[in-house]
Amino acid sequence: MTAAALKRYCLSLTGAVETHPFGPQTDVYKVAGKIFAIGGDDPLRVSLKCEPELAEQLRASYPAITPGYHLNKRHWNTVAVDGSIEDPLLRNLIEDSYDLVVSSLSKAKQRDLGWVGER
């Protein structure tokens, strides 16, 4: 997945917006004001929210998935987008992160997003 494809996919999720609170080199993707992905492109990587048990399993299974860089390492993984992680898995990890964030929003905000639950 390229940086452009990563950006397109994150922004394809309902209500997702891109911000740059840490400077132009870091893309921060939010839904309803809450971060679900943080991307950088030197080297290309993305940090994603994850259930703690799954986060540990993914780290044990994929060398490109490590504890969240400068984030709560229990709840965030950083994925090196180096071709070793298949695009469908990466898309699933992005969707899971998005769903974790949206599931924590109020029911009214979830309805506004048209969210009916995790995919």
Sequence and secondary structure as in RCSB ss.txt:
>XXXX:A:sequence
MTAAALKRYCLSLTGAVETHPFGPQTDVYKVAGKIFAIGGDDPLRVSLKCEPELAEQLRASYPAITPGYHLNKRH
WNTVAVDGSIEDPLLRNLIEDSYDLVVSSLSKAKQRDLGWVGER
>XXXX:A:secstr
  HHHHHHHHHHSTTEEEE TT TTEEEEEETTEEEEEEEETTEEEEEE  HHHHHHHHHH TTEEE TTS TTT
EEEEE SSSS HHHHHHHHHHHHHHHHHTS HHHHHHHT  S  
